């Protein structure tokens, strides 16, 4: 499965004035995937604690600071 390299490259062009190598784009994408995976995992645990079957926005909001702190560069 390929990922949206052009979209990531465009995002970086809009927000910073430097170009990125292909390997750097790969690392950015992998870090993004790890972030989403841990966010969803923790939100799923939070939903299970409250007895919900589905992950609701409040479950994500309740753990977002914790996950963002883990991925702070």
Secondary structure, DSSP 4 states (H G I P E B T S, - for coil): ----HHHHHHHHHHH-S----HHHHHHHHHHHHHHHHHHHHHHHHHHHHHT-SS--HHHHHHHHHHHHHHT--
